[in-house]
Amino acid sequence: MIIVMKPGSKDSDIQEISKVLNSLGLGVHISQGTERTIIGVIGDKRKLNDVPIELMPGVEKLVPIVESYKLAGKTFKPEPSVIEVNGVKIGGKELVIMAGPCAVENHDQIMAAALAVKKSGAQFLRGGAFKPRTSPYAFQGLEEEGLKLLKEAKDATGLNIITEVTSEKAVEIADKYVDMFQVGARNVQNFQLLREIGRSKKPVLFKRGPATTVDEWLNAAEYIMSEGNYNVVLCERGIRTFETSTRNTLDISAVPVVKNSSHLPIIVDPSHAAGKSQYVLPLSKAAIAAGADGLIIEVHPNPKSALSDAAQQLTPEDFDYLCKDIAKIAEIIGREFRYGN
């Protein structure tokens, strides 16, 4: 449940209620809005049966929560969250673009990609160091050597670094190099991994699974947040349907649905949704128009030579064209995107 405080309630009132809740073994999440403060109660609400919380100073009312996800839901936190990563705000007025190759392959490749996406306006460099692949014989990534190359690219460009982590060991290794973790679609319900990322407190981009409903996705995000890491950004990347003309079917409706149900920011991955580079631009424009807070795009200096997902990666020239269009759409819908740097 949540405890809604009266306008102008004192900090001492909030502290006293928190003290009582903690003494009962209940978790506390405080959300301070522009008019009211909301105290989220985490745990078995039956422990409050004999405690007259509603009579404590500053309390306006108690409200039960229907959704199974509490920390990720809007009932706990009605105002949208903005996740800040080294000065870049995800979920604010400015759109955020993460871009780079599917996999880190070598020094020249990742450096060329970093310089190109930086020039067009991206704030993050993406690149896979750990690659979960369908075939055990496919390129599995350079692992820590790839992370070192990403760090070199960051030092050269100033871009924030995001990479996928696939195991608890990968979290431990990547934590030293990157600014933001990514949880891929295959691990959306790898709850042990999600708990480990929750304990790390590092910002995380959390992708939807190919057969995961929005409710299941938000409940999975709850695993990260329940460990104390509220720096979660959701990522719609397409779901599996009967359609075969694209790699996945991009669920554009997930953007407004999430905005209605959750305070967490949401960005869209049109590259994995489409599976084909020619569809990335129109899907990107549709995502931004639908209200997404940003995009994550695969960009390779020479897609034809890519070691993984060659068909869906943009050239730097095509990415630059995309960024110009995104800047125009941002202006129309009241958002901001700074094309070029």
Helices and strands as residue ranges (DSSP letters): E 2-5, H 11-23, E 27-32, E 37-42, G 45-48, G 53-55, E 59-63, E 83-85, E 88-90, E 96-100, H 107-120, E 124-126, H 144-157, E 160-164, H 168-174, E 180-183, G 185-187, H 191-200, E 204-207, H 214-226, E 232-236, H 254-261, E 266-268, H 270-274, G 277-279, H 280-290, E 294-298, G 303-305, G 310-312, H 316-333
